[in-house]
Amino acid sequence: EAAAHDAARAASISRDAGTARDAARDAVRRQLDWRRLNCAGAPRMTLGGSVRGRSTSFDAAYRSPAGQPASVTVSVTCVVSHRDLRLPALPGMPLRTTASATFTSPLDRYRSRG
């Protein structure tokens, strides 16, 4: 949840979609590294947006004119391996768990976007 939150906030304070995408990716990586959450493979990040309450693409949210309410949404999914937790008392314990979270953050209504 913290990775999705940080990624959405980092994206929402960026002025354009390209910079926002990079900022979100960096925020996810930093948060997962800090929490020592070892994903089995790279975490998956899905980006979306909305303008005036209607779903749209991430890029379209940044193309909307200043003054219109817009937001960005970041979803993060990470498959966590439990291979190092072999517990004979718990036969059939899954070897992986999928953790995911989504967070939405508004773009500043009166800040220019590009």
N, C-alpha and C positions, 0 to 999 in steps of 0.2 A: 504494500500500500504506500509506503514511504517513497519507493522508487517512482511509482506512477504520479504521486503528488509532486515530487520534486521536478519530474520531467515536464509535467503540464505547466507548472509555474515558470520554469526556465524557458519553455517555449512561448508562453504568453507575454513575457516581457521583451521578446525579440521583435524586431521591426519587420522582418520578412520571413517567408516560409523556409527558405534554405538555411538561414541562420538558426531559426527555431528548431528545425529538424536536428541539426548538429547539437544544439544546446540540450535538447531532450535526450538524445542518445548519450551524451556525456553525463547527464544527471543520473540516468538509469545505471550506467556503469559505476559511477562513484558511489551511489547509494548501495548497490548490491555488493561492491567490494568492501565498503565500510562495515556492512552487516555480516560480511563473510558468508554470504549466501552463494554457494557454488552451484550454479546452474549446470545441468548436463547439456553442454552446448551453449550457444549464444542465446541470451534472452530475446524473445520476440516482442517487438514494439509496434503497435498499430496506432496510427494517427488519424484523427477525424476533426471535424469542425462544425460550427453552426453559425448562421447569420440570421438575425431576427427570429431566433427560435426554431429555425428550420435546419435540418441536417444538411451538411454540405461537405466538401472535401477540406482537408487541412489547408491546402493552398488557397482555396476560394475564401476561406475565413480571412486570410491576409490580404486578399485582393478587394475585400469589401471596403467601401469608403469610410473614413473617420466619421464618427457620429452615429454609425449604425452599431447596435449591440452585436457582438460576435464573441465566440469562445472557441477554444481548442480542447480536444479530448485526447488523452494518451492512455492506452491500455498496454500493460506489461504482462507477459506470460513467461514463466520460468519453470522448467522441469527440473526438480530437485531429486538427486539420486540418494537412495538410502542403502547402497551396497555396503557401506562401512558399518552399518548397524545390524549385524547378524545376531539375532536373538533367538536361541533355540526354544525359548519359552513362547515365542510368538510365530509359530509356523504359518506360512501363507501371507506373511506381512508383505505388502507391495514394495517393490524395489524402487519405485519412483512415485513422486507426487507432483502434480501440476499446480502451481500457485499462480494466481492472476489477480490483477487489480486494475481499476480504471479510475481516472480522476479528470475532471473538467475544470478549466480555469478561464476566466473572461479576459478578453483583450481590452486594453485601455480604450474606452470609447472615443476619446478625443485626441489620441496620439496617432500620428500618421503611420500608415502601413504600406508595405510594398511588396 
